[in-house]
Every structure is written in C-alpha cells, then in structure tokens.
Amino acid sequence: MIANYSARPRRTITETARQHVLEDFPEIAMVPDEALRAKVVEAWAYALACSDFSRIAEIPPEGNPGSPVLHKGTQADHLRGVFRYAKVIAEEFEQNYPETRIDWNILLAGAACHDVGKPYEFDPANRARWAAAPADSGFPTFRHSVFGAHVCLAVGLPDEVAHIAVGHSFEGQHMAVSAECTIVRQADHGWWHVAGALGLIKAETMSGLASNLSARPTR
C-alpha cells in the first residue's frame, strides 16, 4: 500500500501580503522593469504563503537556522544589506571597467530573491516535522537555495533569477554561475563576514559562521 503524501497547503496570497513585502523590503522598488519587479514581490508573497510567517520581518535574523545569528533585527536587515551591497559591487565594476556588461534587472531581482526560500526552511512547523523524522524526508527537505529556485520559477521569474537563488549558496560550487550570480554570492558572503567582524553576530554562533563560511561561499 502506497502512503498518501501531499504538500503542505499554501495560503492564499493577498494584496496585504504583497504590501507587507514592499514595506519590509523597500529596495525591491529599485528593480528597473515594472513587470519583473511585480514578480519579485509575488515571489516573496508566495514563499511566505508556504510558511507560517506573515511577513519578511518575522523571519529570524539568521544565515541558516541557528547559525550565524545577529544580535538584533530580522531577516529583512540581511536581505536589504545584501541587495545594497550587490548594487555597489556592480557599480564599481561597471564604472571602472567599460567593457563590463551587467543585466541590472537580473542582478537586482536576483539579489532581492536570493533568500526567497528562507520562509520555507525557517518555518517552525517544517523544522519540527523534519526534526521529528529526519530519515523520512531530510532535515531540511530542501535548503532555502533550492526551494527559492522553485519559488522563482513558480511565479514566472526568469531562469536567470532562479539561477541566482540556487547558485548564491554552496550549491553554486557545483555549477557554472553567471556574473550576476557571482556578484550576489560575494555580497551575501561578505555581508556575513563583515557582520561577524563588527561584532553584530552572537558569540555562541560565531563558530558556526566560521565553519559554514569556510565550506560555503555564501549563506
């Protein structure tokens, strides 16, 4: 007899949910193309609807669940910081190397969506389910990078943006990554390193930061 497996039901996406995304992550407004910008908002609304979180600001300020952990703030602080950091990196190369070709729509949409899978990986109900029976479907079933790629494709974002979602983290070590993905990876990686150097990360999670970052170029 085959067991009856089914995905966790997804909540209905509301206009309020979309508005909350923009309130918590206002940098999304910097994505140049209007249609692409709307899909970035939809991606975050979709991801949140797959969890018990109502908005980005409810997600804990952690790279991976439990490590590293910021002293204060929410996941939105990390997301916004990486977005701005990626923008500065791209501007540096574009302004000083005329031959540089950066797709700003893909870069900024990808920076906005690089951690869009975190509502799923951080969801308390999912984590309790995985911890109770890790042999059943893994712990987690999918990391935020992999689930993030699913979210991007589900809402109709370009493959290039989904590529950044999955390639920004250690999964990117096993694939050729685009220039835009490389920029986001470095921004994400650097953000956590600088946060650690400035003492913004709880000391008891620093060892996790060091080991994770030595094995994984980004969170």
PyMOL commands that place a pseudoatom at each C-alpha (Angstrom):
pseudoatom trace, name=CA, resn=MET, resi=1, chain=A, elem=C, hetatm=0, pos=[0.000, 0.000, 0.000]
pseudoatom trace, name=CA, resn=ILE, resi=2, chain=A, elem=C, hetatm=0, pos=[1.352, 3.410, -1.001]
pseudoatom trace, name=CA, resn=ALA, resi=3, chain=A, elem=C, hetatm=0, pos=[1.188, 6.135, 1.641]
pseudoatom trace, name=CA, resn=ASN, resi=4, chain=A, elem=C, hetatm=0, pos=[-0.819, 9.250, 0.871]
pseudoatom trace, name=CA, resn=TYR, resi=5, chain=A, elem=C, hetatm=0, pos=[1.757, 12.013, 0.575]
pseudoatom trace, name=CA, resn=SER, resi=6, chain=A, elem=C, hetatm=0, pos=[0.758, 15.612, -0.062]
pseudoatom trace, name=CA, resn=ALA, resi=7, chain=A, elem=C, hetatm=0, pos=[2.435, 19.006, 0.015]
pseudoatom trace, name=CA, resn=ARG, resi=8, chain=A, elem=C, hetatm=0, pos=[1.634, 21.416, 2.795]
pseudoatom trace, name=CA, resn=PRO, resi=9, chain=A, elem=C, hetatm=0, pos=[-1.277, 23.649, 1.711]
pseudoatom trace, name=CA, resn=ARG, resi=10, chain=A, elem=C, hetatm=0, pos=[-0.264, 27.144, 0.647]
pseudoatom trace, name=CA, resn=ARG, resi=11, chain=A, elem=C, hetatm=0, pos=[-2.181, 30.126, 1.985]
pseudoatom trace, name=CA, resn=THR, resi=12, chain=A, elem=C, hetatm=0, pos=[-3.971, 32.443, -0.427]
pseudoatom trace, name=CA, resn=ILE, resi=13, chain=A, elem=C, hetatm=0, pos=[-1.804, 35.403, -1.451]
pseudoatom trace, name=CA, resn=THR, resi=14, chain=A, elem=C, hetatm=0, pos=[-3.471, 38.703, -0.630]
pseudoatom trace, name=CA, resn=GLU, resi=15, chain=A, elem=C, hetatm=0, pos=[-2.789, 42.320, -1.550]
pseudoatom trace, name=CA, resn=THR, resi=16, chain=A, elem=C, hetatm=0, pos=[-1.986, 42.929, 2.094]
pseudoatom trace, name=CA, resn=ALA, resi=17, chain=A, elem=C, hetatm=0, pos=[0.742, 40.288, 1.899]
pseudoatom trace, name=CA, resn=ARG, resi=18, chain=A, elem=C, hetatm=0, pos=[2.214, 41.954, -1.184]
pseudoatom trace, name=CA, resn=GLN, resi=19, chain=A, elem=C, hetatm=0, pos=[2.149, 45.336, 0.531]
pseudoatom trace, name=CA, resn=HIS, resi=20, chain=A, elem=C, hetatm=0, pos=[3.918, 43.893, 3.564]
pseudoatom trace, name=CA, resn=VAL, resi=21, chain=A, elem=C, hetatm=0, pos=[6.691, 42.614, 1.271]
pseudoatom trace, name=CA, resn=LEU, resi=22, chain=A, elem=C, hetatm=0, pos=[7.297, 46.137, -0.035]
pseudoatom trace, name=CA, resn=GLU, resi=23, chain=A, elem=C, hetatm=0, pos=[7.144, 47.622, 3.448]
pseudoatom trace, name=CA, resn=ASP, resi=24, chain=A, elem=C, hetatm=0, pos=[9.746, 45.196, 4.786]
pseudoatom trace, name=CA, resn=PHE, resi=25, chain=A, elem=C, hetatm=0, pos=[11.939, 45.234, 1.665]
pseudoatom trace, name=CA, resn=PRO, resi=26, chain=A, elem=C, hetatm=0, pos=[11.553, 48.677, 0.019]
pseudoatom trace, name=CA, resn=GLU, resi=27, chain=A, elem=C, hetatm=0, pos=[14.679, 48.204, -2.133]
pseudoatom trace, name=CA, resn=ILE, resi=28, chain=A, elem=C, hetatm=0, pos=[12.602, 45.952, -4.399]
pseudoatom trace, name=CA, resn=ALA, resi=29, chain=A, elem=C, hetatm=0, pos=[11.319, 49.220, -5.917]
pseudoatom trace, name=CA, resn=MET, resi=30, chain=A, elem=C, hetatm=0, pos=[14.807, 49.664, -7.427]
pseudoatom trace, name=CA, resn=VAL, resi=31, chain=A, elem=C, hetatm=0, pos=[14.351, 46.732, -9.831]
pseudoatom trace, name=CA, resn=PRO, resi=32, chain=A, elem=C, hetatm=0, pos=[14.104, 48.675, -13.131]
pseudoatom trace, name=CA, resn=ASP, resi=33, chain=A, elem=C, hetatm=0, pos=[11.484, 46.661, -15.022]
pseudoatom trace, name=CA, resn=GLU, resi=34, chain=A, elem=C, hetatm=0, pos=[7.972, 47.071, -13.626]
pseudoatom trace, name=CA, resn=ALA, resi=35, chain=A, elem=C, hetatm=0, pos=[6.750, 43.612, -14.612]
pseudoatom trace, name=CA, resn=LEU, resi=36, chain=A, elem=C, hetatm=0, pos=[9.843, 41.941, -13.177]
pseudoatom trace, name=CA, resn=ARG, resi=37, chain=A, elem=C, hetatm=0, pos=[9.522, 43.995, -10.010]
pseudoatom trace, name=CA, resn=ALA, resi=38, chain=A, elem=C, hetatm=0, pos=[5.948, 42.775, -9.549]
pseudoatom trace, name=CA, resn=LYS, resi=39, chain=A, elem=C, hetatm=0, pos=[7.115, 39.164, -9.907]
pseudoatom trace, name=CA, resn=VAL, resi=40, chain=A, elem=C, hetatm=0, pos=[9.769, 39.697, -7.236]
pseudoatom trace, name=CA, resn=VAL, resi=41, chain=A, elem=C, hetatm=0, pos=[7.038, 40.874, -4.865]
pseudoatom trace, name=CA, resn=GLU, resi=42, chain=A, elem=C, hetatm=0, pos=[4.932, 37.895, -5.893]
pseudoatom trace, name=CA, resn=ALA, resi=43, chain=A, elem=C, hetatm=0, pos=[7.828, 35.528, -5.220]
pseudoatom trace, name=CA, resn=TRP, resi=44, chain=A, elem=C, hetatm=0, pos=[8.160, 36.740, -1.646]
pseudoatom trace, name=CA, resn=ALA, resi=45, chain=A, elem=C, hetatm=0, pos=[4.392, 36.684, -1.114]
pseudoatom trace, name=CA, resn=TYR, resi=46, chain=A, elem=C, hetatm=0, pos=[4.293, 33.127, -2.484]
pseudoatom trace, name=CA, resn=ALA, resi=47, chain=A, elem=C, hetatm=0, pos=[7.192, 31.994, -0.285]
pseudoatom trace, name=CA, resn=LEU, resi=48, chain=A, elem=C, hetatm=0, pos=[5.622, 33.463, 2.831]
pseudoatom trace, name=CA, resn=ALA, resi=49, chain=A, elem=C, hetatm=0, pos=[2.318, 31.798, 1.947]
pseudoatom trace, name=CA, resn=CYS, resi=50, chain=A, elem=C, hetatm=0, pos=[4.149, 28.449, 2.033]
pseudoatom trace, name=CA, resn=SER, resi=51, chain=A, elem=C, hetatm=0, pos=[5.004, 29.052, 5.694]
pseudoatom trace, name=CA, resn=ASP, resi=52, chain=A, elem=C, hetatm=0, pos=[3.503, 30.310, 8.937]
pseudoatom trace, name=CA, resn=PHE, resi=53, chain=A, elem=C, hetatm=0, pos=[5.271, 33.651, 8.521]
pseudoatom trace, name=CA, resn=SER, resi=54, chain=A, elem=C, hetatm=0, pos=[3.080, 36.591, 7.525]
pseudoatom trace, name=CA, resn=ARG, resi=55, chain=A, elem=C, hetatm=0, pos=[5.897, 38.904, 6.521]
pseudoatom trace, name=CA, resn=ILE, resi=56, chain=A, elem=C, hetatm=0, pos=[9.659, 39.001, 6.000]
pseudoatom trace, name=CA, resn=ALA, resi=57, chain=A, elem=C, hetatm=0, pos=[10.218, 40.914, 9.247]
pseudoatom trace, name=CA, resn=GLU, resi=58, chain=A, elem=C, hetatm=0, pos=[9.005, 37.862, 11.214]
pseudoatom trace, name=CA, resn=ILE, resi=59, chain=A, elem=C, hetatm=0, pos=[11.821, 35.619, 9.928]
pseudoatom trace, name=CA, resn=PRO, resi=60, chain=A, elem=C, hetatm=0, pos=[14.720, 35.326, 12.425]
pseudoatom trace, name=CA, resn=PRO, resi=61, chain=A, elem=C, hetatm=0, pos=[17.972, 37.175, 11.557]
pseudoatom trace, name=CA, resn=GLU, resi=62, chain=A, elem=C, hetatm=0, pos=[19.992, 34.043, 10.815]
pseudoatom trace, name=CA, resn=GLY, resi=63, chain=A, elem=C, hetatm=0, pos=[22.098, 32.844, 7.894]
pseudoatom trace, name=CA, resn=ASN, resi=64, chain=A, elem=C, hetatm=0, pos=[20.997, 29.266, 8.331]
pseudoatom trace, name=CA, resn=PRO, resi=65, chain=A, elem=C, hetatm=0, pos=[18.649, 28.164, 11.113]
pseudoatom trace, name=CA, resn=GLY, resi=66, chain=A, elem=C, hetatm=0, pos=[20.705, 28.555, 14.278]
pseudoatom trace, name=CA, resn=SER, resi=67, chain=A, elem=C, hetatm=0, pos=[23.928, 29.972, 12.791]
pseudoatom trace, name=CA, resn=PRO, resi=68, chain=A, elem=C, hetatm=0, pos=[25.063, 32.681, 12.387]
pseudoatom trace, name=CA, resn=VAL, resi=69, chain=A, elem=C, hetatm=0, pos=[22.580, 34.785, 14.379]
pseudoatom trace, name=CA, resn=LEU, resi=70, chain=A, elem=C, hetatm=0, pos=[22.506, 38.590, 14.510]
pseudoatom trace, name=CA, resn=HIS, resi=71, chain=A, elem=C, hetatm=0, pos=[22.197, 40.278, 17.895]
pseudoatom trace, name=CA, resn=LYS, resi=72, chain=A, elem=C, hetatm=0, pos=[19.161, 42.232, 16.697]
pseudoatom trace, name=CA, resn=GLY, resi=73, chain=A, elem=C, hetatm=0, pos=[16.970, 42.840, 13.686]
pseudoatom trace, name=CA, resn=THR, resi=74, chain=A, elem=C, hetatm=0, pos=[15.184, 40.488, 11.314]
pseudoatom trace, name=CA, resn=GLN, resi=75, chain=A, elem=C, hetatm=0, pos=[15.885, 38.660, 8.090]
pseudoatom trace, name=CA, resn=ALA, resi=76, chain=A, elem=C, hetatm=0, pos=[14.872, 41.853, 6.292]
pseudoatom trace, name=CA, resn=ASP, resi=77, chain=A, elem=C, hetatm=0, pos=[18.035, 43.585, 7.552]
pseudoatom trace, name=CA, resn=HIS, resi=78, chain=A, elem=C, hetatm=0, pos=[20.193, 40.940, 5.895]
pseudoatom trace, name=CA, resn=LEU, resi=79, chain=A, elem=C, hetatm=0, pos=[18.207, 40.940, 2.655]
pseudoatom trace, name=CA, resn=ARG, resi=80, chain=A, elem=C, hetatm=0, pos=[18.303, 44.701, 2.314]
pseudoatom trace, name=CA, resn=GLY, resi=81, chain=A, elem=C, hetatm=0, pos=[22.003, 44.816, 3.129]
pseudoatom trace, name=CA, resn=VAL, resi=82, chain=A, elem=C, hetatm=0, pos=[22.919, 42.204, 0.537]
pseudoatom trace, name=CA, resn=PHE, resi=83, chain=A, elem=C, hetatm=0, pos=[20.800, 43.979, -2.083]
pseudoatom trace, name=CA, resn=ARG, resi=84, chain=A, elem=C, hetatm=0, pos=[22.594, 47.300, -1.491]
pseudoatom trace, name=CA, resn=TYR, resi=85, chain=A, elem=C, hetatm=0, pos=[25.990, 45.607, -1.275]
pseudoatom trace, name=CA, resn=ALA, resi=86, chain=A, elem=C, hetatm=0, pos=[25.477, 43.809, -4.602]
pseudoatom trace, name=CA, resn=LYS, resi=87, chain=A, elem=C, hetatm=0, pos=[24.476, 47.092, -6.211]
pseudoatom trace, name=CA, resn=VAL, resi=88, chain=A, elem=C, hetatm=0, pos=[27.682, 48.794, -5.012]
pseudoatom trace, name=CA, resn=ILE, resi=89, chain=A, elem=C, hetatm=0, pos=[29.873, 45.924, -6.268]
pseudoatom trace, name=CA, resn=ALA, resi=90, chain=A, elem=C, hetatm=0, pos=[28.239, 46.046, -9.707]
pseudoatom trace, name=CA, resn=GLU, resi=91, chain=A, elem=C, hetatm=0, pos=[28.566, 49.839, -9.899]
pseudoatom trace, name=CA, resn=GLU, resi=92, chain=A, elem=C, hetatm=0, pos=[32.278, 49.628, -9.048]
pseudoatom trace, name=CA, resn=PHE, resi=93, chain=A, elem=C, hetatm=0, pos=[32.995, 47.328, -11.988]
pseudoatom trace, name=CA, resn=GLU, resi=94, chain=A, elem=C, hetatm=0, pos=[30.635, 49.000, -14.428]
pseudoatom trace, name=CA, resn=GLN, resi=95, chain=A, elem=C, hetatm=0, pos=[32.037, 52.468, -13.728]
pseudoatom trace, name=CA, resn=ASN, resi=96, chain=A, elem=C, hetatm=0, pos=[35.698, 51.478, -13.823]
pseudoatom trace, name=CA, resn=TYR, resi=97, chain=A, elem=C, hetatm=0, pos=[35.695, 48.766, -16.477]
pseudoatom trace, name=CA, resn=PRO, resi=98, chain=A, elem=C, hetatm=0, pos=[33.770, 49.994, -19.549]
pseudoatom trace, name=CA, resn=GLU, resi=99, chain=A, elem=C, hetatm=0, pos=[33.725, 46.511, -21.055]
pseudoatom trace, name=CA, resn=THR, resi=100, chain=A, elem=C, hetatm=0, pos=[31.619, 45.268, -18.121]
pseudoatom trace, name=CA, resn=ARG, resi=101, chain=A, elem=C, hetatm=0, pos=[28.142, 44.129, -19.095]
pseudoatom trace, name=CA, resn=ILE, resi=102, chain=A, elem=C, hetatm=0, pos=[25.691, 43.691, -16.232]
pseudoatom trace, name=CA, resn=ASP, resi=103, chain=A, elem=C, hetatm=0, pos=[21.996, 42.957, -16.623]
pseudoatom trace, name=CA, resn=TRP, resi=104, chain=A, elem=C, hetatm=0, pos=[20.653, 45.205, -13.892]
pseudoatom trace, name=CA, resn=ASN, resi=105, chain=A, elem=C, hetatm=0, pos=[17.187, 43.703, -13.952]
pseudoatom trace, name=CA, resn=ILE, resi=106, chain=A, elem=C, hetatm=0, pos=[18.573, 40.213, -13.370]
pseudoatom trace, name=CA, resn=LEU, resi=107, chain=A, elem=C, hetatm=0, pos=[21.134, 41.382, -10.822]
pseudoatom trace, name=CA, resn=LEU, resi=108, chain=A, elem=C, hetatm=0, pos=[18.700, 43.333, -8.661]
pseudoatom trace, name=CA, resn=ALA, resi=109, chain=A, elem=C, hetatm=0, pos=[15.836, 40.863, -8.988]
pseudoatom trace, name=CA, resn=GLY, resi=110, chain=A, elem=C, hetatm=0, pos=[18.281, 38.081, -8.117]
pseudoatom trace, name=CA, resn=ALA, resi=111, chain=A, elem=C, hetatm=0, pos=[19.661, 39.993, -5.133]
pseudoatom trace, name=CA, resn=ALA, resi=112, chain=A, elem=C, hetatm=0, pos=[16.100, 40.560, -3.922]
pseudoatom trace, name=CA, resn=CYS, resi=113, chain=A, elem=C, hetatm=0, pos=[15.238, 36.868, -4.337]
pseudoatom trace, name=CA, resn=HIS, resi=114, chain=A, elem=C, hetatm=0, pos=[18.484, 35.179, -3.323]
pseudoatom trace, name=CA, resn=ASP, resi=115, chain=A, elem=C, hetatm=0, pos=[16.994, 34.097, 0.037]
pseudoatom trace, name=CA, resn=VAL, resi=116, chain=A, elem=C, hetatm=0, pos=[13.371, 33.844, -1.050]
pseudoatom trace, name=CA, resn=GLY, resi=117, chain=A, elem=C, hetatm=0, pos=[13.327, 30.194, 0.058]
pseudoatom trace, name=CA, resn=LYS, resi=118, chain=A, elem=C, hetatm=0, pos=[14.021, 31.062, 3.701]
pseudoatom trace, name=CA, resn=PRO, resi=119, chain=A, elem=C, hetatm=0, pos=[10.375, 31.220, 4.828]
pseudoatom trace, name=CA, resn=TYR, resi=120, chain=A, elem=C, hetatm=0, pos=[10.159, 27.520, 3.945]
pseudoatom trace, name=CA, resn=GLU, resi=121, chain=A, elem=C, hetatm=0, pos=[13.449, 26.460, 5.567]
pseudoatom trace, name=CA, resn=PHE, resi=122, chain=A, elem=C, hetatm=0, pos=[12.894, 28.589, 8.687]
pseudoatom trace, name=CA, resn=ASP, resi=123, chain=A, elem=C, hetatm=0, pos=[9.206, 27.756, 9.135]
pseudoatom trace, name=CA, resn=PRO, resi=124, chain=A, elem=C, hetatm=0, pos=[8.746, 26.390, 12.694]
pseudoatom trace, name=CA, resn=ALA, resi=125, chain=A, elem=C, hetatm=0, pos=[6.226, 23.744, 11.622]
pseudoatom trace, name=CA, resn=ASN, resi=126, chain=A, elem=C, hetatm=0, pos=[8.532, 22.468, 8.887]
pseudoatom trace, name=CA, resn=ARG, resi=127, chain=A, elem=C, hetatm=0, pos=[11.511, 22.362, 11.229]
pseudoatom trace, name=CA, resn=ALA, resi=128, chain=A, elem=C, hetatm=0, pos=[9.552, 20.472, 13.877]
pseudoatom trace, name=CA, resn=ARG, resi=129, chain=A, elem=C, hetatm=0, pos=[8.398, 17.957, 11.259]
pseudoatom trace, name=CA, resn=TRP, resi=130, chain=A, elem=C, hetatm=0, pos=[11.917, 17.438, 9.902]
pseudoatom trace, name=CA, resn=ALA, resi=131, chain=A, elem=C, hetatm=0, pos=[13.450, 17.144, 13.383]
pseudoatom trace, name=CA, resn=ALA, resi=132, chain=A, elem=C, hetatm=0, pos=[10.889, 14.525, 14.406]
pseudoatom trace, name=CA, resn=ALA, resi=133, chain=A, elem=C, hetatm=0, pos=[11.696, 12.214, 11.493]
pseudoatom trace, name=CA, resn=PRO, resi=134, chain=A, elem=C, hetatm=0, pos=[14.767, 13.348, 9.535]
pseudoatom trace, name=CA, resn=ALA, resi=135, chain=A, elem=C, hetatm=0, pos=[15.033, 9.988, 7.794]
pseudoatom trace, name=CA, resn=ASP, resi=136, chain=A, elem=C, hetatm=0, pos=[11.621, 10.470, 6.180]
pseudoatom trace, name=CA, resn=SER, resi=137, chain=A, elem=C, hetatm=0, pos=[12.338, 13.499, 4.007]
pseudoatom trace, name=CA, resn=GLY, resi=138, chain=A, elem=C, hetatm=0, pos=[15.600, 15.025, 5.202]
pseudoatom trace, name=CA, resn=PHE, resi=139, chain=A, elem=C, hetatm=0, pos=[16.426, 17.885, 7.547]
pseudoatom trace, name=CA, resn=PRO, resi=140, chain=A, elem=C, hetatm=0, pos=[15.550, 20.054, 5.744]
pseudoatom trace, name=CA, resn=THR, resi=141, chain=A, elem=C, hetatm=0, pos=[13.803, 18.504, 2.776]
pseudoatom trace, name=CA, resn=PHE, resi=142, chain=A, elem=C, hetatm=0, pos=[15.132, 21.402, 0.689]
pseudoatom trace, name=CA, resn=ARG, resi=143, chain=A, elem=C, hetatm=0, pos=[17.508, 24.151, 1.693]
pseudoatom trace, name=CA, resn=HIS, resi=144, chain=A, elem=C, hetatm=0, pos=[16.357, 27.714, 1.101]
pseudoatom trace, name=CA, resn=SER, resi=145, chain=A, elem=C, hetatm=0, pos=[18.502, 27.977, -2.019]
pseudoatom trace, name=CA, resn=VAL, resi=146, chain=A, elem=C, hetatm=0, pos=[16.771, 25.042, -3.718]
pseudoatom trace, name=CA, resn=PHE, resi=147, chain=A, elem=C, hetatm=0, pos=[13.270, 25.945, -2.570]
pseudoatom trace, name=CA, resn=GLY, resi=148, chain=A, elem=C, hetatm=0, pos=[13.975, 29.528, -3.612]
pseudoatom trace, name=CA, resn=ALA, resi=149, chain=A, elem=C, hetatm=0, pos=[14.627, 28.438, -7.186]
pseudoatom trace, name=CA, resn=HIS, resi=150, chain=A, elem=C, hetatm=0, pos=[11.272, 26.641, -7.147]
pseudoatom trace, name=CA, resn=VAL, resi=151, chain=A, elem=C, hetatm=0, pos=[9.532, 29.787, -5.906]
pseudoatom trace, name=CA, resn=CYS, resi=152, chain=A, elem=C, hetatm=0, pos=[11.130, 31.941, -8.600]
pseudoatom trace, name=CA, resn=LEU, resi=153, chain=A, elem=C, hetatm=0, pos=[10.053, 29.610, -11.377]
pseudoatom trace, name=CA, resn=ALA, resi=154, chain=A, elem=C, hetatm=0, pos=[6.578, 29.113, -9.882]
pseudoatom trace, name=CA, resn=VAL, resi=155, chain=A, elem=C, hetatm=0, pos=[5.782, 32.837, -10.126]
pseudoatom trace, name=CA, resn=GLY, resi=156, chain=A, elem=C, hetatm=0, pos=[7.241, 33.223, -13.607]
pseudoatom trace, name=CA, resn=LEU, resi=157, chain=A, elem=C, hetatm=0, pos=[10.569, 34.867, -12.867]
pseudoatom trace, name=CA, resn=PRO, resi=158, chain=A, elem=C, hetatm=0, pos=[13.297, 34.291, -15.478]
pseudoatom trace, name=CA, resn=ASP, resi=159, chain=A, elem=C, hetatm=0, pos=[15.571, 31.269, -15.232]
pseudoatom trace, name=CA, resn=GLU, resi=160, chain=A, elem=C, hetatm=0, pos=[18.454, 33.685, -14.610]
pseudoatom trace, name=CA, resn=VAL, resi=161, chain=A, elem=C, hetatm=0, pos=[16.865, 34.864, -11.357]
pseudoatom trace, name=CA, resn=ALA, resi=162, chain=A, elem=C, hetatm=0, pos=[16.131, 31.300, -10.215]
pseudoatom trace, name=CA, resn=HIS, resi=163, chain=A, elem=C, hetatm=0, pos=[19.781, 30.530, -11.051]
pseudoatom trace, name=CA, resn=ILE, resi=164, chain=A, elem=C, hetatm=0, pos=[20.862, 33.190, -8.525]
pseudoatom trace, name=CA, resn=ALA, resi=165, chain=A, elem=C, hetatm=0, pos=[18.508, 31.813, -5.872]
pseudoatom trace, name=CA, resn=VAL, resi=166, chain=A, elem=C, hetatm=0, pos=[20.042, 28.344, -6.108]
pseudoatom trace, name=CA, resn=GLY, resi=167, chain=A, elem=C, hetatm=0, pos=[23.589, 29.391, -7.019]
pseudoatom trace, name=CA, resn=HIS, resi=168, chain=A, elem=C, hetatm=0, pos=[24.208, 32.057, -4.370]
pseudoatom trace, name=CA, resn=SER, resi=169, chain=A, elem=C, hetatm=0, pos=[24.911, 29.444, -1.705]
pseudoatom trace, name=CA, resn=PHE, resi=170, chain=A, elem=C, hetatm=0, pos=[27.174, 26.400, -1.555]
pseudoatom trace, name=CA, resn=GLU, resi=171, chain=A, elem=C, hetatm=0, pos=[25.139, 24.661, -4.263]
pseudoatom trace, name=CA, resn=GLY, resi=172, chain=A, elem=C, hetatm=0, pos=[26.815, 27.163, -6.573]
pseudoatom trace, name=CA, resn=GLN, resi=173, chain=A, elem=C, hetatm=0, pos=[30.127, 25.384, -6.046]
pseudoatom trace, name=CA, resn=HIS, resi=174, chain=A, elem=C, hetatm=0, pos=[28.801, 22.604, -8.231]
pseudoatom trace, name=CA, resn=MET, resi=175, chain=A, elem=C, hetatm=0, pos=[27.629, 24.722, -11.174]
pseudoatom trace, name=CA, resn=ALA, resi=176, chain=A, elem=C, hetatm=0, pos=[28.909, 27.406, -13.504]
pseudoatom trace, name=CA, resn=VAL, resi=177, chain=A, elem=C, hetatm=0, pos=[27.446, 30.686, -12.255]
pseudoatom trace, name=CA, resn=SER, resi=178, chain=A, elem=C, hetatm=0, pos=[26.623, 33.891, -14.106]
pseudoatom trace, name=CA, resn=ALA, resi=179, chain=A, elem=C, hetatm=0, pos=[28.344, 37.211, -13.457]
pseudoatom trace, name=CA, resn=GLU, resi=180, chain=A, elem=C, hetatm=0, pos=[25.202, 38.454, -11.729]
pseudoatom trace, name=CA, resn=CYS, resi=181, chain=A, elem=C, hetatm=0, pos=[25.096, 35.359, -9.518]
pseudoatom trace, name=CA, resn=THR, resi=182, chain=A, elem=C, hetatm=0, pos=[28.781, 35.792, -8.652]
pseudoatom trace, name=CA, resn=ILE, resi=183, chain=A, elem=C, hetatm=0, pos=[28.133, 39.371, -7.531]
pseudoatom trace, name=CA, resn=VAL, resi=184, chain=A, elem=C, hetatm=0, pos=[25.225, 38.313, -5.323]
pseudoatom trace, name=CA, resn=ARG, resi=185, chain=A, elem=C, hetatm=0, pos=[27.233, 35.402, -3.876]
pseudoatom trace, name=CA, resn=GLN, resi=186, chain=A, elem=C, hetatm=0, pos=[30.070, 37.732, -2.949]
pseudoatom trace, name=CA, resn=ALA, resi=187, chain=A, elem=C, hetatm=0, pos=[27.697, 40.327, -1.480]
pseudoatom trace, name=CA, resn=ASP, resi=188, chain=A, elem=C, hetatm=0, pos=[25.982, 37.673, 0.637]
pseudoatom trace, name=CA, resn=HIS, resi=189, chain=A, elem=C, hetatm=0, pos=[29.266, 36.082, 1.715]
pseudoatom trace, name=CA, resn=GLY, resi=190, chain=A, elem=C, hetatm=0, pos=[30.846, 39.440, 2.506]
pseudoatom trace, name=CA, resn=TRP, resi=191, chain=A, elem=C, hetatm=0, pos=[27.834, 40.725, 4.423]
pseudoatom trace, name=CA, resn=TRP, resi=192, chain=A, elem=C, hetatm=0, pos=[28.041, 37.889, 6.949]
pseudoatom trace, name=CA, resn=HIS, resi=193, chain=A, elem=C, hetatm=0, pos=[31.826, 38.178, 7.280]
pseudoatom trace, name=CA, resn=VAL, resi=194, chain=A, elem=C, hetatm=0, pos=[31.662, 41.919, 7.922]
pseudoatom trace, name=CA, resn=ALA, resi=195, chain=A, elem=C, hetatm=0, pos=[28.782, 41.482, 10.363]
pseudoatom trace, name=CA, resn=GLY, resi=196, chain=A, elem=C, hetatm=0, pos=[30.920, 38.982, 12.260]
pseudoatom trace, name=CA, resn=ALA, resi=197, chain=A, elem=C, hetatm=0, pos=[33.979, 41.252, 12.238]
pseudoatom trace, name=CA, resn=LEU, resi=198, chain=A, elem=C, hetatm=0, pos=[31.912, 44.145, 13.587]
pseudoatom trace, name=CA, resn=GLY, resi=199, chain=A, elem=C, hetatm=0, pos=[30.564, 42.070, 16.461]
pseudoatom trace, name=CA, resn=LEU, resi=200, chain=A, elem=C, hetatm=0, pos=[26.999, 42.055, 15.186]
pseudoatom trace, name=CA, resn=ILE, resi=201, chain=A, elem=C, hetatm=0, pos=[26.697, 38.274, 15.472]
pseudoatom trace, name=CA, resn=LYS, resi=202, chain=A, elem=C, hetatm=0, pos=[26.052, 36.415, 18.742]
pseudoatom trace, name=CA, resn=ALA, resi=203, chain=A, elem=C, hetatm=0, pos=[29.298, 34.939, 20.006]
pseudoatom trace, name=CA, resn=GLU, resi=204, chain=A, elem=C, hetatm=0, pos=[27.846, 31.483, 20.584]
pseudoatom trace, name=CA, resn=THR, resi=205, chain=A, elem=C, hetatm=0, pos=[27.038, 31.220, 16.867]
pseudoatom trace, name=CA, resn=MET, resi=206, chain=A, elem=C, hetatm=0, pos=[30.380, 32.504, 15.570]
pseudoatom trace, name=CA, resn=SER, resi=207, chain=A, elem=C, hetatm=0, pos=[31.909, 29.044, 15.327]
pseudoatom trace, name=CA, resn=GLY, resi=208, chain=A, elem=C, hetatm=0, pos=[29.020, 28.068, 13.091]
pseudoatom trace, name=CA, resn=LEU, resi=209, chain=A, elem=C, hetatm=0, pos=[29.693, 31.133, 10.969]
pseudoatom trace, name=CA, resn=ALA, resi=210, chain=A, elem=C, hetatm=0, pos=[33.358, 30.246, 10.585]
pseudoatom trace, name=CA, resn=SER, resi=211, chain=A, elem=C, hetatm=0, pos=[32.739, 26.621, 9.700]
pseudoatom trace, name=CA, resn=ASN, resi=212, chain=A, elem=C, hetatm=0, pos=[29.830, 27.347, 7.411]
pseudoatom trace, name=CA, resn=LEU, resi=213, chain=A, elem=C, hetatm=0, pos=[31.612, 30.124, 5.557]
pseudoatom trace, name=CA, resn=SER, resi=214, chain=A, elem=C, hetatm=0, pos=[34.762, 28.063, 5.130]
pseudoatom trace, name=CA, resn=ALA, resi=215, chain=A, elem=C, hetatm=0, pos=[32.672, 25.333, 3.477]
pseudoatom trace, name=CA, resn=ARG, resi=216, chain=A, elem=C, hetatm=0, pos=[30.095, 27.517, 1.801]
pseudoatom trace, name=CA, resn=PRO, resi=217, chain=A, elem=C, hetatm=0, pos=[30.929, 30.707, -0.101]
pseudoatom trace, name=CA, resn=THR, resi=218, chain=A, elem=C, hetatm=0, pos=[27.618, 32.265, 0.931]
pseudoatom trace, name=CA, resn=ARG, resi=219, chain=A, elem=C, hetatm=0, pos=[24.601, 31.625, 3.073]
for i in range(1, 219): cmd.bond("trace and resi %d" % i, "trace and resi %d" % (i + 1))
show_as sticks, trace
zoom trace
